[in-house]
Amino acid sequence: MKLLISLCTYNRLDYTKRTLRALWDTVEVPYYLVVVDNNSDDGTREYLSNLVERNRADKVILNDANYYPGKATNIGWQAGLKEFNATHLMRLDNDMHLSKGWDTLAEEYFDKIPNLGQLGIDADAIKDPRAKLREMTINGKTINPWPGCVGGPSIVRRTLYDAGLRYDETPWEGSRSKMQEDSRLSSSVKNMGYLVGHMTDGLCWTFANEANWKDYKDYYKKTMYDRGYDENVTFIEELE
């Protein structure tokens, strides 16, 4: 497996640094890293500007607007594939902890499950007790398709991209009941005849949750307003 990783950043500079350290400390498979910034204004762009010169990233793209994760990932994948040969494409958000072995384990999943199209790496996504009932084991690898889609950080086969797979680039809008770009991507993968699911080994998870939302209240207010999560915005305001 050769990974093309598109890391999407938007503010939260400390989180970006933490995610990059975790990636650099753990990744063992051959990989190319493209960092795509969505017009941060907190010093992130300045920090990213010399990553290529330091041999810590293969490409840095500084967008002139916040294109949100879906479009930013498309930009990273498209730019990366013009220069680098990869067998699998990864979306990575800038709030992820990665434990050693996550990448070689992902490689095993794709090797053992030939029709696996998208592998979710975030263990938080399957914490719901109902998720346990959905686990399935194929060729010795246990995968969990809960809740029918993969949100956020995930890995897809390059062949699906070549066949036209892309994130929907519609900006976040309206209500949380509307299907977001990551759910649409999973639906596309399934419509192409491939399996979608999460690895069950718990080697990756987000360190951004209700416990530390207050560290970046303005960030979460904006992104949750954009997604229509009004009740969560109220919760954040109560932390002030």
N, C-alpha and C positions, 0 to 999 in steps of 0.2 A: 504494500500500500504506500502510495505517495500522496500526501495530504496537501491540498491548497487551503489554507486557513484564512478566512476573511474575518478579521476582528473589527467589530463596529464600536466606535466610541462616540460618546456625547457627554461632555463634562464628567464629573466624578473622577477627577484625575487620580486621586489616591486609589480608587478601585481599579482603574486602568493599570496602574503600576503593579498592583497586587496580582491582577490576572496575568499580566505579562510575566511576572516573576514565576508564577506557578507554571505557566506554559514552558518557559525556558528551562525550569528545573526538572520537568517531568517528561517532556516529549522525547521519544526515542526513535520513532519511525521517521523516514525522510519526509521533510515538509518544507513548504514555502509559506511565508507569512506576509499577508497584505493587510495593512491597517487602514481603515476607512473612517475618517472623522467627519461627523455631521455638524460642522461649524461650531465647535466648542468655543467658549469664551472665558475659560477658567485657567488657562495656561496649558491645557492639554495639547493644543496644536504646537506650541513651542517645544514641549517635551518630545513630541513625536518627530519633530522635524529632523533630528539627527540620528534616528534609529537605523537608517540604512547605512549611513557612514560608520556607525558603530558595529555593523554586521549583526544587528539584533532583529532586523526585519528586511524583507526583500523589496518591499514597496510600501510607500505611505501616500495616501490620497487624502487631500484636504478639500472637502466639499464646501461650497459657498452657501449652503442652506442645510437645515435639518431634514434629511430625506427619510428618516426613520430606519429601523433595522432592515426591512425587506429590500428596499431599493439600494441601501448602502451595501448589503451583501451581494446583490447582483453586480454592482459596480466593482466590488473587490474580485469576484469570481471572473468577470469578463476581462478585467485588466490583467489579472494574474495568468489566465489561460493564454493570453497573447504572448507571454514570455516563458511560462513554466509548464512542464508536462506533469500532470497529476492524474491519479486514478480515482481519487475521492475528493470531494469538496466539503469543507466544514464551515459552518457559521459559528462564531464565538462571540458572545456578549461580554462586555467589560465588567462583569461582576461575578465571575466564576472561579471557584476553587477547583483545581485539578490535582488529583493524587497520582503518584507514580503507578504506571501500568495502564492508565486509561486508554492510551492510544494503541498499545499492542493488544489489549483486550478487544477494542473496537475492530481491529484487523481480524481477530479470530471470529468475531460475529459475522463479518462479511464473508470470510472464507467458509465458515460452516453453514451459513444460511444463504444459498445461492439467490433466492428471490427477495432478499432483504434490500429494500431500496433506500430507506431512511432510518438511521439509528439515532435515537435521542440519548444524550449523555448526562442529562440533569436528573439526579436521583430524586430530587424534591418532587418531580412531576408524578411519581408513583407512590407517594406517601399515603395517599388516601386508602383507607382499609378496603374499599371496594376494588382497588387495583389488584390486590393479591389474587382475587378470583379470576383474573384475566391472564395470568401467566401461562406461557406455553414453552415447552422445551423442544428444540429442533436440533438434531445432531449434537446433542450434549450442551447446547447453549440455551439458557433461559431468557426469553424476551417478553416484555410486557407491552401490549398494544394500548393500554389505558392512556387516555380516554378516547382513543380512536384517531388521535393526531399527536404530532410531536411539536411542542412549542419551544422556541428559543434555540439554544446550542444543539446542533445535530450535525450528522455527517451523511452525505448522499453519494451515490455512485456517479462518477463522471459521465457514464453512458447515459444517464437520465438527463443530465444537462445538455449533452449533445443531441438528445431527442427533443429538446425544447423546454425542459423544466426550468422555471424561474419563479422567484418570489413575486407575488402581486405587489405592485408599487403604489396602490391606493393609500393615501395618507390615513392615519388613524382618525376615525370620525364616529360621531353618533353615540351608540349604545354599546355596552359591554356584551350585549347579546348578539351583536354582529360578528361574523366570522372575521378574524384578523388574518394578517398575511401569513403567519406561520401555519395556521390551520388550513388555509387554502393550499399551501405548498404540500402538506401531507395528503390532502384530498387528491391533488394532482398525481402524487406518487402512486397512490392506490389505484387511481384511474388508469395508470400506465401498467397495472398488473403486478405491482410489487408490494411487499410487506412493509409496514411501518410499525415501529415499536421502540421501547426504551431498553437499554442495558439495565440489568437488575443488580449490578455489583456495587453500586454506591461509591464510585471513585470520583464523581464530579457532582458538585452542587453549587447553588448560588449562595453567596454570603450577604446578599442584599435582601432583607426581609423586614417585617414589621418592627423587629427589635432595633434596627438601626436606620429606619427611614428618616428619623429626625436628623441624621447627619447631613442629609441632602434634601431638606424639606422642599425647597424651591424646585428641584429637579423632579421630585415625585408629584408635586402638585401639577406641574406642567404636563408631564407625560400622562398622568391619570385623568386630568381634564381632557386631554386630547383623545383619550380612549373612552371617555364617558363614565369613568368609575367614580361617580359622585360620592358614594358612601365612603370610599377609601380616602378621598380628599378631605372629607370631614374628619376622619380619624386622624390624619396627619395634623390638621389644624389644632386638634385637641392636645397634641404633644408640645405645642409652643408654650 
